[in-house]
Amino acid sequence: MSENYSIYLKPVYSETVATPKGVKLPNNWSLSWHQRETLEAFRDPSIDVVFNTAMTGDGKSLAAFLGAMTDGVSTMATYPTNELARDQEKQVQKYKDEFQPDKNPQIYRLNAAILEDFIETNQLPSKQSGLTNLSNQAEILLTNPDIFYYIHDFRYLRRFKKDGKTKGENANKLFSKIDDNYNLFIFDEFHVFSSAQVASIFNAILLIKNTVPGKKFLFLSATPDELLIKFFEKSGIRYKEINPAKEQKYCFSESGNQWRQISQPIALFFPQSLEPNLASSYDWLIKNSESVILKFFQDYPGSKGAIILNSIAAVKKLAQHFKEIFEPLGLKVRENTGLTGETEKAASVVEADLLLGTSTIDVGVDFRINFLVFEGTDSGNFIQRFGRIGRHKDFHPHPYHAYALIPKFIVQRLFEIDSHPLQDGEIYDRVTFTQAIRSPAIYPFVNQFNQYPKRWGAIQSACVHQELRRLNHQYPDAEKNFKEAIEAALDVNIWHKYHQINQCLEEKKKKVIDEARSFRGSSQLDCAIYDETNLEEPDNERFKTYNLPGILSNFKFEWMDRKEFIQQAEKSKVTTTRFQEALCCLKLIGYREVREDWRFYYPEDISDIAKSGKVQVLKGLEIRQPHGSGINRINDAVSGRGLVCFISDCDRAYLRAKLGLPIHFQAYSLVDKHSSDEKKSPPYTIAFSKSALMLETLLWFRKPKKDEGWIC
């Protein structure tokens, strides 16, 4: 009996259309149906927002930038990862070279590190100056949604409090300047974000609509976000969905010149025996590294492949293993994770015969590969990662093979249990297959935190509303229209949100408000690190930040004095402002063969706090159990910092299973002085930062254990 189930995916062809009037395409180019429809939607004054849900590989990027290339539309595009932004920068430059647009748009890529370097190099006084300067120079600006959001949350302004009032620069000093410069705002791969980020972007879009009207917004995603669509409908924002699959603009066999191939035929294998634990994928890769993976490269010379996993530590250990068996044969193995330096990240995608990475490479990056191994933590993640293979026909006549490392109970649901959607050895088209993977009966429920926008996203809304009240002379109707739209969309009373803010301030929980106004969450447990786990990196790229829980679980480390760390960084010409808020400074000296078992510890009785059901700003936490130089000093750093957190009197495994928490949700085991016996399972769960607010929304109306009163 085979150790794998297998299916075969047909090639995919996208319908092409006649070139619209007034559009000049490069020689031998034609537009797909969805590209033409997107351009026409940009030109339609009755449409505010466009959702393009074209299939992976069908040219959504060209659809996004066609207006910039043909109509001179100034564009700000946002990408959830730096790796995707880097990939798209190269892609947009290729479009510019091919189209030769009359206005010769300048293209810039921007993230926090680039902004800091730009400010220092040009001796500018502030981030505000840097952003204004860059936006004046760039007709096409590629950045991340974090920067876009913070511009519209009135960050980067010089502000101070006097007599209880906010003084300083007007709220519109920066956002109106940026919004005047750009007519199209793009949000790529937006489905990777949660409801917290949906609420943030919705607030920003409503601000723009009511202050600098006439702008367009484009969301590129495998599926449109249902929550965002609901908000648009309730607030009166006009949108259009462009869905080629729904309009039958795909076919799965050769059908003449009207159809362009966008995906190659793929053999997809499902190992049958993987347990649902952290080690199963790693063990499968070690076991099959030569018999399956290396053999494919030997059988089909010139192949390129990728392995996409959830764990940085697993990637690091496996990269060394594969180098030992691949490189003697002249095959290059590279890694690309959140801890990989910028130089190696940029080179890895181009140079590697076998690339090992994490989520830094699974979102939208245009790989040229014909071999893929990937973990799929949920249906969206599965489809996202599987979409990396088969995008190019460079490898014919070699086959395209992919291995999905998913738990055996999911494999059984796909192939064995009653009404299973797939049959071993059968052939499927991509639309049918995608529907099977997305079926609610296949993957466990993953919580979407749909109550978050009403509970905490509206805190952001209230802050925007307050600023619009101060700008009443510049935008007479903006405050009223914004308030009405937010109250309709989020089902809130804006004045109640003011009360919630004031209550937090009275309880000395301003950090909670700051957390609600953050985009992805604050970095209150991030450490400054000097990374010695990859000595091939340039020294200036070994200075990084990484979260403490990840370090404790996966790495061997040593304590570094903060002054020594900063001096070394400055000696290596590293801008050090990003390390100012770091919890502590550590040197990573290796990675653990076995994941470390550790937990948070509170030296007092935590039961009353857990029963309160409220987000806290808590001091006094410590770490228990890890081995490593400097743990006592880490405890001092953690204990002395007031941390935004939420504590539940349920253990972590129960909460993850009962509430459907995502795999990387920041929730950890917690013990107190009454429960610190290492033989017992930790009875409490603690969540930090944005995760604390999200967990609170799930438990807000739940009754605590032992009927000890309702959460208020």
WOMOCOR-V988606 format. One record per helix or strand of 3 or more residues. SS is the DSSP state (H for helix, E for strand). FROM is the first residue (numbers start at 0). TO is the last residue. Records with the same first field share a line. If there is no record, write none. Layout:
SS = FROM-TO ; FROM-TO
//
This chain:
E = 3-8 ; 11-16 ; 48-51 ; 74-77 ; 106-108 ; 139-142 ; 158-161 ; 164-167 ; 183-187 ; 215-219 ; 238-241 ; 258-262 ; 265-270 ; 304-307 ; 332-335 ; 353-356 ; 370-374 ; 400-404 ; 525-530 ; 542-546 ; 554-559 ; 584-590 ; 598-601 ; 615-617 ; 620-623 ; 642-647 ; 666-671 ; 683-687
H = 32-42 ; 59-69 ; 81-98 ; 111-120 ; 126-136 ; 144-150 ; 171-180 ; 189-191 ; 194-210 ; 225-234 ; 279-298 ; 311-328 ; 341-350 ; 358-361 ; 378-385 ; 407-414 ; 429-437 ; 451-469 ; 477-489 ; 493-505 ; 509-515 ; 538-540 ; 547-553 ; 561-570 ; 576-578 ; 606-611 ; 630-638 ; 651-658 ; 688-698 ; 704-706
//
